[in-house]
C-alpha cells in the first residue's frame, strides 16, 4: 500500500486547520481581536486522528467535508478584499489537496482492490 495519499491528506488537514485558526484569530479577522468565524476550524478536528491513523472510512467522509472549505475559499477569493482574498487561495489549495488525498487513500485501500491484487 502506498502511503502517499494518506500523507497528502494529513498534511493538508493540519495545514488547513492552522490556516483557518490563524486567519480568523490573527492575520485577517472580521473584527479586531479575532472573530467567532474561527469556529469553522472545529469540524476539522473531528477527522484528525482517523486521518493520521489512515482509517479508510474517515477518509471517505472527510472528502465530503473538505468540499465545504473549497467552496468557502472560492467565495472569499471572489468577494473579499485584501489579506482575506489572498488567504483564500491557500485554503482552496489545501482543501483540494485534502479532497484528493482522501479520495486517493480510500481508493487505494478499497477491499475490492486487495482481492484483485491477490488474484
N, C-alpha and C positions, 0 to 999 in steps of 0.2 A: 504494500500500500504506500502510495506517495503522500507524504505529509505536507506537500507544498500548499495545497488548497486550505488545509486547516491553519497553517501559519499565516496565510493571507487573511483569512477570516479573523484570526485572533489579533493580529497587528492592526487591522482596520477597525475592529471593535474597540480596542483600547484607545487607539488614536482618536476615534470619533467621540468616545466618552470624554477624553481630556479636552478635545476641541469644544464640545458643547458646554462643558463647565467653564472653561477659561473665556470663551466667547461671551457668555451671558453674565459672568461674575466680574471679569476684569477688563477684557480687551474692548468690547463694544456693547455694554449692556443697554437695554432700553431706557433704564433710569440710572442716574448716578448712584454708585454703591452696589450695583447688581440688581437683577430682576428675578421675578419668580419664574421666568422662562427657563431658568437653569434647571428646573424640574424636568425638562424634556430629556435630560440625561438619565433619569431614573429607569425608564424601560430598558436602557442598555445594560443595566446591572443584572437584570433577570437572566439573560443567556450567558453571562460572563464565564461562570465556572463550567458550564456544559460545553462551551466553545473551547475553552482551554483544555478540557479533558478529551475533546474530539468526539463528543456524543452526536451521533447521526441525527437523531430526532431534533435536538436543539438546533443544529444547522438548518434543518428543514424549516422550522417556524421562524427562525431568525432571518432567513432570507426574505420573508414577507415583512418583517418588522423593519428591515433596512430600507424598504421602499418608501416608508414614511419620511425618512431622513433625506432620501434623494429628492422627494417632492418638496420638502421644506427648503432644501438648498436651492432648488430651481426657482421657487417662488421668491426667496430672498435675494437671489442673484439678479432677478429681473426687477424687483420692486424696491429694494433698499438702496441706500447711498453710502459711500464712504467705506469704513472698515467692515461693516456688516456685509456689504456686497462682495468685498474681497474675501472674507472668511467663508462665504457661501461656496466658493469653488473647492477648497479643500474638503468641505463637508460632502459635496457631491462626489468627489473622487473617492473619499474613504467609504462612504455609504455604498457606492458602486463596487468598490473592492470587497466590502463585506458581503454584498449580494453574490458576486461572482465566486468568492471563496466558499461561501456556504453552499451554493449550488454545486460547485465542483466537488467539494468534500462529500456531499450527500450522494452524488452520482458515483464517485469512486468507491464508496463504502456500501453501495447497494447490495443486498443479499443475492440478487439475481446475477450480478457481475461475479461474485465469488463462486457461484455454482458453475457459470460458464467458463471461468478460468480453470477450474478443476477438470473440466471435460477434455 
